[in-house]
Amino acid sequence: MKVVIADDEPLARERLRGLLAQLAGIEIVAEVGDGRSALEACAAHDPALVLLDIAMPGIDGLEVARHLSAFEPRPAIVFCTAYDAHALKAFEAAAVDYLVKPVRPERLQVAVERARTFTAGRDVDVDGEARDDKRRTHLCARLRGSLRLIPVEDIRYLQAEEKYVVVHHARGEDLVEESLKSLEDEFGDRFVRIHRNCLVARHELVELRRDLEGHVHAVLRHGDRPLEVSRRCVSQLRDTVRQL
């Protein structure tokens, strides 16, 4: 079983490494100290298990877990933290176990066995309902074994293209393997639908224009071209633009 250890405390990583060394069939493929590095390690190594601290600099462990839920195959997640107050949120993030530091050997062994059971079935689904405390600050684009984290605040618009969504952002374009509907559910206060295949960041909207043929287009603050607005979205979009 390939394992990634993610904890910003070197002593905590050392303890987990020592405890895992006593268990059969374990291969530690990466040790990292922050959330971004954890995601990069998982993209590079496809671990079966991620031992994940919650309070880490930058992207915290709960957000890392939400990104990992979109990975295929999806790794088992075991949170290791000094605070038991996060337990409910941890299980909402579909962790298979939750360990309180200092981690005891017998509890780690139980967690590893639960991870083995999970990876054998991989049939646990994440609750798709978006909650304020579950909203991400970044989207994760996987690129041939690596990944790119895109700050949500930098996204200009999202456009569905077959089974992918093209993310148009301040530094270019990337593909994410998520549905436009799930992104709308999660970030509905930040993006507005202008077409069945397009969501636009509210702060990017400048005005609506109607061409000679009667088609309406949305002009974006940073767009190189106006985007088509479907007839069913025009009325609501006009109200949105008036309120900006």
Buried (B, 14 or more C-beta within 10 A) or exposed (E): BBBBBBBBBEEBBEBBBEBBEEBEEBEBBBBBBBBBBBBBBBBBBBBBBBBBBBBBEBBBBBBBBBBBBBBEEBBBBBBBBEEEEBBEBBEBBBBBBBBBBEBEEEBBBBBBEBBBEBBEEEEEEBEEEBEEEBBBEBBBBBEEEEBBBBEBEBBBBBBBEEEBBBBBBEEEEBBBEBBBEEBBEBBEEBBBBBBEBBBBBBBBBBEBEEEEEEBBBBBBEEBEEBBBBBEEBBEEBEEBBEEE
